[in-house]
Amino acid sequence: MAKQIRTIGVLTSGGDAPGMNAAIRAVVRTALGNGVKVRGIRRGYSGLLNEDIIDMTARDVSDTIQRGGTILQTARCLDMCTEEGQQKAAAICKKYEIDGLVVIGGDGSFKGARALSNLGVNTIGIPGTIDMDIACTEYTIGFDTAVNTAMEAIDKVRDTSTSHERCSVVEVMGRDAGYLALWCGIANGAEKILLPEEHDYNEEQIIQDITENRKRGKKHYIIINAEGVGDSANLARKIEEATGMETRATILGYMQRGGSPTAKDRVYASIMGAKAVQLLMEGKTNRVVGYKHGEYVDFDIDEALDMQKAIPAYQYDIAKGLSI
Ligand code: F6P
């Protein structure tokens, strides 16, 4: 028989993402609405290990759906990668009578959730990262807001690039994943998109393209460079030296992780938060919520972590074809 859940914990872990508050709110209110108590764990797994745990009421999540960041704060916690840390975390969950746990974060956070599930704490993961690099799902909390934030910023860079007939190298976030860069590249009509997954960074080719573009009458040249490729200032300097075209580098940085979530992030995060609680109430554990082929689904965490996700070659090719 499925274990009856009386108290659930909720935490956010890893990089924050707009929409996490909508997910927390949905977890808290779905649980309370079903007679389940909620404990908020502050500062991710670090907070769990330090017993930074608060009881949450429906009012604690009032006025949060529109706010960026995470009201529970977040952290990256190396101790949770050790067996000792995981045992301690499971013991603390038992001490606080947390029999179900919702973890909002990325793949690293799901590994911690899996460890806790193996130690008897029912856990459900919700994908939260602006990088969209979680293989089991087509949607991750925060990507939509981040890509819109970056797109608006790049539109502004484009205006001044055109006025001055300059080249602009704009660096967007994504240490290992190029989804933000690819989407901005298409949405902003960039001439070039550099992705960490592609390994096709070729300075000479870029310089040649810029020269040809100028001959074709283009007034600017926008390069969207993913953080994982990096070195934007150096690239800008080399382009200017080789082409004579004034070139500026702009690193958008952490502004991409903040801000009020879009409607999409609020709605999807709310549904995922509610679904995570429903799964716990059904006695499920070691699952991660996802969105695939137009539906909200859930996967075994082990299977989810084994899945691979690649940059869609079709979209990347289209982006290249549109930059002539
Ligand atoms: O949230 C994802 C991400 O933005 C990555 O693209 C980036 O490399 C990383 O977080 C950096 O985050 P932090 O500096 O907070 O560790």
Residues whose N, C-alpha, C, O or C-beta is under 5 A from the ligand:
A	BS01	F6P	G15 D16 I130 D131 M173 G174 R175
